[in-house]
Structures are given as C-alpha cells and as structure tokens.
Amino acid sequence: MVTQKVVVTEPLGLHLRPAGVFCEESLKYKSRIQIRKGTSLLNAKSILGVLAARVKCGDEVEIICEGPDEEEAIERLTEILKGNNEGGEQG
C-alpha cells in the first residue's frame, strides 16, 4: 500500500470534468484506489464518490493505492490532482 498527500491545484477543484478524468484514469489500474478528505474515505473509481468529496482548489487530500500497479497509479493520479492531466496517453 502506498499513500500520497496532495494539495489540489486544479483551479476549479474536482468539479465534474476533472473528477471524470480522475475516475477514468483510476479505472485503468488494477489497484484499489481511494481518496481521503478529512474523515471521509471514498472510492476513487466512482464519479459520485469523488464528487461527493467536494474537493476544492487548495484542499489537501490523500490518495491511497493498494495493489499490483499501486506505484504507477499513485504517480499518475497525483499529477491529475495537481492540474497536470496532459501527460496521459500519448499517440
């Protein structure tokens, strides 16, 4: 299991579009992925769970990954929360 605390720098926080990007990326990994905000622990692979967290710019969240590709997952998901969602798939 790996964890990473991240201050969200996406200007509008995790509103629908960035939350969708985050969830879509989470679904690519076999690892169990969760987000902790305050006392809430949410499934990062659920758009409703991510939106329910009401993550705003400047909020600190913790990403928790557990599974065979946890290192890769946490690195990529951290980038997205920091507003760098350009580095995904390359064609």
N, C-alpha and C positions, 0 to 999 in steps of 0.2 A: 504494500500500500504506500502511495506517495500523496503528499498534500502540498498545496502551494497557496499562500495568501496573496491576493491580488487587489490592488486599488483600481477600480473600473475607471478607465479614461475615455471610453466611448462617450462622446458628447451628450447623447440623449439617454445614456444608460442602456439597460436591456429592454427597450421597447420592442414591439413586435418583430421588426426586421432583424435587428442584431440577435434577438433571442432565437429567432428562427435559424439564423446562420449558426449560432452556438449549438443548438439542438441537433441540427443536421450534421454538423461536424462530430458531435458526441456519438451519434448513431453509427459512425464509421468504425468505431472501436469496439472490441470485444469486452473491454474492461467495464466494470460497474463504475459509473461516474456520478458524483453528487456535488451539489453546491451547498455550502453552509453560509447563511447570512444571519448573524445574531444567533438566536437559538433554533432557527429553522434549518432543517436538513432536507434538501429537495433533490429529486431525480433530474439530473441534467439532460436526460434523454426525453423529457416530457416538456413540450412547449408550455403547457398550462402550469407545470411546476415552476419553470423558470420565470414566467410572467408573474406568478403569484408572489415571488420573492420581492418584486418591486425594486429592483436594483437600479440605483441612480448613479450618475457620474459622481465620482468621489467616494462611493461606498466601498468598503472593504469586504470581500467575500473570500471564502476558502474553497478551493477545488480539491476534491478527494477522489482519487482514482485507484482502483484495485483490480488487477487482472494482468493478462499476458502482455498487453501493449500499453501499460499504465504510463511509462515514461514518455512515450511519443504523444499520448493523449494529453497529458498534463501540459506538455510544452506547447502544443498547438492551441489548446483551449485558453491558456494564459495569454497567448498572443491576441486572440479574439477579444478577450475582455479588456485588453489594453488598447483596443481600437485598431489593431493591425490584422484585419481579416482579408488582406490582399494576398497573403502568402500561401493560400490553399493549393488546390490542384493547378498544375501547370500543363499546358497543352502543347 
